[in-house]
Amino acid sequence: MEEIQKSLQLYKEQVKFYSDFVINLAKDYNELFDKYMELQKDIRELKGEKPPVKAVMVPMFSKKGGLTNE
């Protein structure tokens, strides 16, 4: 029984370690992506280009059903 408890504790520690690792990777990725986007914006400004047009979601179906022209 004691062996099972030790195995379970080791498993919990490993799960905690890897979940923390993945969370830190996600944070690092988000920081790098933000820096990348800033650099792209700066490059566009230096080239004198206009910023890209942002897409807007338009509902394709009305609440009543069927296509809508709204």
N, C-alpha and C positions, 0 to 999 in steps of 0.2 A: 504494500500500500504506500509506503514511504517513497518507493521508487517512482510510482505514478505521480505523486505530489511534486517530486523534483522535476520530472519530465514536464508536467503542466506548468510549473513556475518558469522553467527554461523557455518553453514555448511562448508564454506570455511576454517574457523579456524580449524575445526575438521579434514578436509581432510589434511591440512598442518601438523597438529600435528601427525596424523597417518602415513603420508608419510615420515616424518622425523624419526619417530619411526622405521619404516620398514628399512629405509636406514641405521640407526645406528645398527640395528640388523644384517644386512648383513655385515657391516664392522666388527662387533664383531665376527661373524661367520668366516669370512675370516682370521682374526687374529688368532683365536683359531685353525682353520684348518692348517694354516702355522706352528704353534707351534707343533701341533700333527705330522705333516709330519717330522719336524726336530727331534722330539723325536723318531719316528720310524727309521729314518736314523741313529741316535746315537745308538739305540738298535741293529740294524743290524751290525754296526761297532764293537760294543762291543762283539757281538757273533761271529764276524769274517765271517759273511755271505756276499756273493756278492750281490750287488744291483739288484733288479729285472730288467729283460729285458724290454725295452720300446717297445711298439708296433709301427709299421710303417704302415700307410695306403697305400695300393697298389691299383691303379685303376683296377677295375674289367672289365670294358668295354672300348674299344677303342673309339676314337672320331668318327670313321667311323661306329660304331655299331658292336655288336657281342662281344663275349669274346675275350680277348687278352692274350697272354703268355708273356707279357713284364715284 
